[in-house]
Amino acid sequence: MEHDALIEKVVTLSKNRGFIFRANELYGGLAGVYDYGPLGSILKNNIKALWIKKFVEEREDMFLLDSAIIMGENALTASGHVGGFSDPLVKDLVSGKEYRADHILEENGINVEGKTLEEMTELIKEHKILSPEKNPLGEVREFNLMLKTSLGSSSDSSSQAYLRPETAQGIFINYKNIVDSMHPKIPFGVAQIGKAYRNEITPRNFIFRLRELEQMEIEYFIHPSEWEKIFEYWREEMLEWLELVGIDMSKIHEVEISEQDRAHYSKRTIDFEFEYPFGTKELYGLAYRTDYDLKKHEEFSKTKLHYQDPLSGESYTPHVVEPSMGLDRTILAVLLSAYKEDTLGDGAERSYLALPPQIAPYKIAVSPLVKNKDHIVEKAREVFGLLKSEFGNVTWDDNGNVGKRYRRQDEIGTPFCVVVDYDSFEDNKISVRDRNTGEQERVSFDDLVSYFKEKLA
Ligand code: ATP
């Protein structure tokens, strides 16, 4: 499938089937902000639940955190965000439109690794680079990406606050609280899922570059001597997760980030890139952040952020390995990986989402073959109640004819459709249709629950 066609199809399906809408659409939309609709919300929650299951519940060394979105200026000054969380901005001198200078240069085949703002301005001049609208560009300047707000009625600097630009800092500033309340032994991790805000200069590519985004991050606190081994361990954990959540592994590329291009706090970073239809770009990052963050917060808060080893008595500032995963980019990569088109045995063309059953919004759709036969509807309702109580997200679908229901359930990724028909009263069986193959089999009422327990495992 053409790349442009694929993204268009996924965007259209997301809107038409209730997964993802443009935020504020009624009033013309807000750039870089999206709403998750009824099915998108379930998909998102299922992905979060699977992430928590894998990285928190199935482990003994991980603590979950839900820290505040609003953060004070002091914490974000300590972390370096107030001074340095910025992108290079350049203005089209005619239209006034703003662009990421590094993106414009890279799109023109110019390497910007390690370049200063002045050097980027020079490169634009030297190569006579124009804006996408073919107009001259101005000087490159720094643009801080944080969204500012203020608390309370006074406008002095003490009320200055920000919407957090990453969930990570909420973990670092709670390090002491977690150590004091949970008494963990190193190595241990703190995991957090939550919203973050970045005033991106050019939000684009659907939910790839957002201004309101959600992250799933882990800060894993370690003894510095172990960082290489633990970094490698998390690399593998992230690959396992990518596969588990249904991302096409043939489209994943690991990229070692060079020293020049790494964030100042990082001693090693790997990006996990995905082949999106609009290019191969970052999906996740894995960084060895050393003790940079805890040391900075220690310095600015004047509070000791140490770890005392109970066995050796050694006291030290823990180092950190950070697997960082964008939730919206996960959803985009999952949808792009799952979207398929084929022609069924009866010649019918269809599109479907081959979502893993664990994250599919609905696990099973239950229908009566016809709506006007009471005994069929009654039996189907009974099956629906049984499966819903057993498997949770099961949907009732009696709209249109059975063929139309199959198309709709295929498009939203429901792994199985169950239909109660006339024969059900003869053979005590119902027909179960498999989303991926379109094939049907008859399953006895009595075996239904065990059948699906196996299929949905
Ligand atoms: P990029 O280089 O694409 O701007 P980044 O390197 O700034 O990303 P990080 O600061 O490492 O990203 O953020 C961690 C993760 O959060 C990313 O790997 C990505 O999955 C997600 N993320 C970051 N920025 C955005 C955004 N604007 N919209 C959606 N997801 C984002």
Residues whose N, C-alpha, C, O or C-beta is under 5 A from the ligand:
A	BS01	ATP	R198 E200 I207 F208 R209 L210 L213 Q215 E282 L283 Y284 G285 S324 M325 G326 D328 R329
